[in-house]
Amino acid sequence: MFTKEEIAASYREIQDTICKGLEEADGSAVFEEELWTREGGGGGRTRIIQDGQVIERGGVNFSAVHGKLPEKIKTAFGVQEEDFFATGVSIVIHPKNPWVPIIHMNIRYFELNKQTRWFGGGIDLTPHYIIPADATFFHKQLKEICNQFQMNFYERFKKWADDYFFIKHRQETRGIGGIFFDRLQPDNSMLSYDQLFDFSKALGKNFVPIYAELIKRNQKKSYTLDQKDWQFIRRSRYVEFNLVYDSGTKFGLETNGRIESILMSLPPQANWVYNHQPIAGSEEEKTQQLLKKGIDWVKDLG
Amino acid sequence: MFTKEEIAASYREIQDTICKGLEEADGSAVFEEELWTREGGGGGRTRIIQDGQVIERGGVNFSAVHGKLPEKIKTAFGVQEEDFFATGVSIVIHPKNPWVPIIHMNIRYFELNKQTRWFGGGIDLTPHYIIPADATFFHKQLKEICNQFQMNFYERFKKWADDYFFIKHRQETRGIGGIFFDRLQPDNSMLSYDQLFDFSKALGKNFVPIYAELIKRNQKKSYTLDQKDWQFIRRSRYVEFNLVYDSGTKFGLETNGRIESILMSLPPQANWVYNHQPIAGSEEEKTQQLLKKGIDWVKDLG
């Protein structure tokens, strides 16, 4: 069985690998690092990449924090324990070209005591323009990783992502979803803690190959100013989701996390257009119509 | 004693007056109106002004809604009643020129039954660049209005605004504050319901004269692209406040209000810059340093 230190070390290594891979995929920009410590205990390494050939801004954040759980979170978690340990890697990439999708990944481990320990995380994709073949590729990759660990994971976690990455007040999904899971333990996964740890690492290791492929497919496509404007609108929905619903963001803000690391997920620029309606029959409308739950992307829809 | 219909009619009239006044102050753009009805009961008139000489985008929203209170809000309000009536006027103006401040006003009336009725609202100013003389003018005007009704209102409501318009995770105020009040009743105000209604109307009527003066003072000032960038950053803080903390926004999202009317408060464009720090001694830093609670703006600091 792993220790807290081992899991943190492993996540730190995953951060290194991902940053290296993203720099290669971008081909021009490099990450800048900021080390920070948390007043209540622990700290992290925030790495930001900006103004690249592909990436407009992206962040790959590692943190390992510990301390006392705020009352509000204890209530939300339904626990009595005070002392928590949490470590994880969080990524959000906002690409320059609207044909390249926004991607998010998070893997995390949370521990209150010997009994209360769980893994959480997920990967989801937010294309500004949904390309069915890319969506199918993305979901197939995730399904393959899941299947290496537990045959019901993909179906379960795909549905979970549909429900989680949902902008309720807009009645639309953030993007095409992916997988999402939380509080994963032997009890509810039929896997040992070590296997769950391996699953978590597998997601981390597969992140770059998956995203690099999506970059390769789309980075050279030309785009218009109107398409860039559409990207700014889609990004404003991303902001709405993250600030109104995202539980990682809420957890961070409520545990006095490092603000700039938590809000690195927000885009460099977002626009709100009053009452925006895509033109009938346009690419924008096609994307809008696909922002809903329950689409089976693994069946090729392209 | 006024009826629900009278108060709604009066707020509707205030919306008309304000729109007319803002069109004059802008000098070029005109409002477009959207009438909407709410599934649960009631509706409103949303008016948007865009791409003016002064105003980049602004909204003046009137609504009068009724229906069943969601469980979540009942708990938050600590009430048992189901049926509510709420009417109000809400304004947010995002000017083009960063020297002209963002302004927000809200006046509202809420009724559950004969006993549970209250007025709420406020006016607050969010300058991208704080000009002490303008801040003093703004607060003096608010104090004068307050003093016509109750001598302790300004002090009480100024402090309330400092506490309310506070971006906790940034440990900074949204702007220079103003006044904010909620659940105002005869019990806690020493005024009759009719007097409270008059106070609410007085705020509505004084909105345009106050903002028009601030426009007049600043609209002709030239600005650089760097100053526009600073405006986009200040606007992103505005977005953070509205989506994370603003109770009007939360109430709207949770009662299935009309999304485009609720989120009209969000700016046309907002930028997030990782770890942005104003240059030492710059105008931006001076503003940043004044974003704190407890400044007595009525004492001339200019």
Interface residues (C-beta under 8 A of the other chain):
Chain A: E34 I48 Q50 R57 G59 K168 H169 R170 F232 S236 V239 E240 L243 V244 L253 I259 E260 I262 L263 M264 L266 P267 P268 Q269 A270 N271 W272 V273 Y274 N275
Chain B: E34 I48 Q50 R57 G59 K168 H169 R170 F232 S236 V239 E240 L243 V244 L253 I259 E260 I262 L263 M264 L266 P267 P268 Q269 A270 N271 W272 V273 Y274 N275
